[in-house]
Amino acid sequence: MQKDKTKTFERGSALSIFDSDRKEDLMALILALILAFVIYVID
């Protein structure tokens, strides 16, 4: 019988400036909140 190989997840892009996905997600969240606040204030 053959053992199942574990599948590893590969990132879609190697162009990230961050060293971890968590930092990238946190910065995206912060930027989205800032953008939403700016749009709320201007409108």
N, C-alpha and C positions, 0 to 999 in steps of 0.2 A: 504494500500500500504506500501511496505517496503522501507525504505530509503537505498540508496546505501552507503556501507561502503567505506571509503577512504582507498586506498591501501598504505601501507607504504613500503618504500624501505629498505631492510635489506642488510647490507654489506656482501660481500661474505666471508670475512676472519676477524677474530678477532685478528690476529697476528700482526697488524700494530703497529709500535713503535711511530707513530704520533697521536696526539689527534684530527686531522681534516683531511678530504680528501684533502683539498686545499694545506696544507703543504706537504702531501705525493705526490701530483701531481707536485708541484713545485720542490721538491727534485728530483723526477724522471726526470723531464725536465732538470734540471741543470746537473745531472749525465750523461744523454744522450748527452748533448752538450759537456761536458768535454771528454767523451769517443770518440765522433766523432772528436773532435779537436786532440786528441792524435793519433787516427788512421790516420788522415790527415797528421800530422807532421811526423809520422814514415814512412808512405808510400811515 
